[in-house]
Amino acid sequence: MSKTQKMLLLIMIIIVMIIIIILGIFIIGRRNGAIYSEPEPDETSQEIPPEEILSVEAVRNRYYVVEGVINKYYTYLDIISNIEKYYEGYSAEELKTARDENKQIVYNMLDREVINANNITVSNLEEITGKVTSPSIDITSMYVTQRSANMHLYIVKGTIREESNLEPFTIVVKIDYANETFSIIPNGYVEEKLANAKLGDNLDIEVSENIEVNRNNKYVFKTVADEAYAVDMFNKLKEELMYNKEAIYNDLDEEYSKAKFGTLEKFESYVENKYKNIANVAAAGMQKTNREEYTQYTITDTEGNYYIFYETAPMEYTLILDTYTIDIPEFITRYDESNAQERVILNINKIMLAINDGDYNYVYSKLADSFKTTNFANYEAFENYMKTNFFEKNSFEYMEFGDEAGTYYTYRVSIRDASENSDNTINKTFIMLLGEGTDFEFSFNLN
């Protein structure tokens, strides 16, 4: 091997060794995390910035945390106000001790800033909180502003019912999700800017970094399944049907409300007639449907009534109280996929549901004009006919579908009195004209 060849071989060996050393340094650096390049930002590790805009609480389980705190607070106020009921048979001295112990519990729930600002003590606590007796709490709105990664401030509005008396309240609840603690600013002591705050307001307020733990300010976190949530929605609705009809009226779907009622007075009259026994009715079935802009919960009760909730956040919804006044999305889908006979059945179902509902206005609006003017002088005459020729509750069976005559169809229906211990039946033949979309008009034999 020549001298030149030896020199080239030596150079090649040196180059290979340098490459091996560089690769070794790179591998070791990788293992130890010592690569000299700018790391990608880790968004999940950054502190969540405060959100000063007031919004609706969108997380169901957090909604229930705040609701639980408020119910706990009012439960203890009830105990303090009615100590003899809860400690029956206790002596006067024992009752005083029990009352003081429960006042201490409520005191421990209150916000420290409110306590300091108003010189609140266990002794003067009832002057601040007031007295309640067997309160029923109905939350109508729950707004939240996030002050830090763990601190949330909730403005909660609603009504307190004692027997049939309703009083509005505004409470502020602070939740420390790191310490799992809470504090309460009671009704009447909420700052004016918070009491009057509205959805979307920018709340530039100071909130402490944490809430220290004491014996009585730990909240209970629970996971609420769809079925339990639907029952809670129904029970809230029951409460309002009995005691706060205006709250339901304000929650009605706008299109539905205009088509069905038009005024609060008409709605209240409808509720009085339709839901006479609502206190004894329970939820019987639930169907959940996820839609693009809302979640639909369709609930049936033990009397066969329908309640359709279009939910946008926990306990935030618009409401429909039947399945015939306006066409809900699944009805339109089913109708579009049906043949003529099936469409006639769907429309007769609407008519019979309206009759059972006592909604003769809807039935009257669907009558063919010529049939209406020929047989009924006015709406009152039609209403009287319906009340005397149909049953209070009707079950029906489809008997015979008639031949098509252009766009007209006939269907003979057997209608039975659905009340207990009755075998009375009538037969009616419905004559129906299918219109554009889901529109229709009909007539029927009067005999």
Sequence and secondary structure as in RCSB ss.txt:
>XXXX:A:sequence
MSKTQKMLLLIMIIIVMIIIIILGIFIIGRRNGAIYSEPEPDETSQEIPPEEILSVEAVRNRYYVVEGVINKYYT
YLDIISNIEKYYEGYSAEELKTARDENKQIVYNMLDREVINANNITVSNLEEITGKVTSPSIDITSMYVTQRSAN
MHLYIVKGTIREESNLEPFTIVVKIDYANETFSIIPNGYVEEKLANAKLGDNLDIEVSENIEVNRNNKYVFKTVA
DEAYAVDMFNKLKEELMYNKEAIYNDLDEEYSKAKFGTLEKFESYVENKYKNIANVAAAGMQKTNREEYTQYTIT
DTEGNYYIFYETAPMEYTLILDTYTIDIPEFITRYDESNAQERVILNINKIMLAINDGDYNYVYSKLADSFKTTN
FANYEAFENYMKTNFFEKNSFEYMEFGDEAGTYYTYRVSIRDASENSDNTINKTFIMLLGEGTDFEFSFNLN
>XXXX:A:secstr
  HHHHHHHHHHHHHHHHHHHHHHHHHHHHHHT   S     GGGS    EEEEEE   HHHHHHHHHHHHHHHH
HHHHHHTHHHHSTT  HHHHHHHHHHHHHHHHHHB HHHHHHTT  STTHHHHH   SS EEEEEEEEEEE SSS
EEEEEEEEEEEETTEEEEEEEEEEEETTTTEEEEE TT S HHHHT  TT B      S     TT B       
HHHHHHHHHHHHHHHHHH HHHHHHHB HHHHHHHTSSHHHHHHHHHHH TTGGG  EEEEEEEE SS EEEEEE
ETTS EEEEEEEETTEEEEE  SSSS  HHHHHHHHT  HHHHHHHHHHHHHHHHHTT HHHHHHTB HHHHHHH
 SSHHHHHHHHHHHS SSEEEEEEEE   BTTEEEEEEEEEE STT   EEEEEEEEEE STT EEEEE   
